[in-house]
Every structure is written in C-alpha cells, then in structure tokens.
Amino acid sequence: MHISIDELLANARIGLARVEVGQLIYEMAAGALVIDLRPLEQRQRDGSLTGALVIDRNVLEWRLAPSSQSRLVDLDREQRVILVCNEGYSSSLAAASLQELGLPLATDLVGGFQALIAQSHPMISTEHAS
C-alpha cells in the first residue's frame, strides 16, 4: 500500500516541534544549529541566512548523523537542529530523517526561507550568498 506525499509530510511533522519565523533568532541565541538546505541557485537568487551552516539536502544525513563517518560536526542528542529549505516542505522530511538517525530535537522552520523573505527577516543577507 502506498501513501500520498501529503500523508508522508503530515506523518513527518507529527514528531517535529516546528519553529516559527519569529522564534528563529531566539533559538539560535539559545544554541540551536541552523542548517540551510537550499541549493546554491536559490541562495544566489534569494540571499543567505546569517549564522546558518550550509549543507546540501542530498548529503544532509551523512553530514549530521551521529553515527556517520562523514559527519561535519559532532552533535549529541540534546542539540537542537533547525533545518531551513525554500518553503518548509523538504526540511520537514529531512528533520524526521535526522530524528530517526539519533537527533531527536531536529526540526524545521515553518514556511522556510520564503517565510523569512515575506517578513523581511533581519537574518537574510544578500551579500556573498554562496
């Protein structure tokens, strides 16, 4: 039996304590690691997210999973990780995947980078978007 993409997304979000745009600065100040998943083309078009670590979605699990030999940073189970994609869909699926890999506090930003743009968020930078 197959499920729809909407069902897959809803199931992924059940375990996520998703972050609203207005909370992002406070989450970062409290030590959350923010990951920008957007591809280079979107970062060049729309800008970068100040303070975020850029990791392409296609290698995310290998770069963050505590058990991965290819991880970029050592994270423990208590680390809050907030994923940001373009509109808040693929980041939900990715956050659920990270939870399964041992990062239970992984979550994502509601509305993604487009929500930041819509609110003229101060963490958007249009300089050196790479």
N, C-alpha and C positions, 0 to 999 in steps of 0.2 A: 504494500500500500504506500502511496506517495502523499506528501502534504504539499500545500501551496507555499510559495515564498512568503506570503503574508503570515501563514501559520508558523513557518520557520522563524521569522522575525519576532513574532509575538512570543514564541517559546524561548528564544534567546533573551528577550528582555525581562522575562519573569524574574531572573536572578540578579538583575542589574539595578543598582541604586544610581540611576542616571543623573547627570549633573546639568543643571540649567545654566544658561549663559551668565547670568548674574552671580553665580556661585564660583565661577572658574578662577578668578583671581584669589579668592579666599582659599580654595582648595590647593592652589599652588603655594600660597603662603604657609599653609599647614603641612607642606611637604609632598603633595601629590606630584607624581611624574606624569607630565602631559606628553602624549605622543601624537604627532601629526602624521597621519597615514596617507595623505593626499599625494597623488603623483606630481612630479616636477611641473608638468604643464599647468596644473591647477594652482600650484604655489606661485608660479610665474605670473599667471593671469590675475589671481585674486590677492596675493600677498602671503606673507608668512605669519606664523604665530609665535610671538616673542616668548622665549623661555621653553619652547617645546622641543623635544627631541624628534627629529625626522627619521621615520623608519617606513619604508615602503610596505604596503599591505601584504605583498606576496612573500615577504620574508619575516613578518612580524613574530610568528610563533617561535621561529628559530633564534631570533634576536632577544627574546624576552623570557622564554620558558626556563624556569629554574634548572631543569634537567638537561638543557641543551648545551652542547659543546661550543656552539656558535653564538652564544648569547653575548650581547654588548655590555650589559650591566648586570650586576648581581642584585637580585631582588629577593626579598623574603615575603612570606605570606601576609605580612602586615602592611606591605607597601600599597598605597592607593595608586592605581594607574588609570588615567583618563585618556581614552582614545578619541581623536578628532578626525573625521573624514569630511567629505564635502557637505553632505546633507544629514548625516546621522543615521544612516542605514547600515552600511558595511561595517561601521565602527561597532554597532551593537552585536553583529555576528562575530566580529573579531574579539570583542570583550568576553563573550560567552566562551569562546575557544580558549582564551587565556585563563579563564576561571577553571576550565577543565584541566588545564596544564599545571595548576597549582598556584594561581594568583587570584584568590577568592574576592579581592577588593577591586579587581579590574572592572571598569565601566566605561561609559562614553558620554559625549556631550550631546544633549538634545538639540537637534537641528543642525549639528555640525558647523563647519566654517561659515556656511551661508547664514546661519543664525547670528554669528558674530558680526558679519558684514551688515546685516539688517539692523543691528543695534549700534553700529559704529563703535564697536568694542575697542578699548584703548590698547589691547594686546595685538592688534593687527598691525603689521609693518609691511609697507610696500617697497622698502629698500632691501636689496640683496636677497630677494626671495629665491632660494635655491633648493 
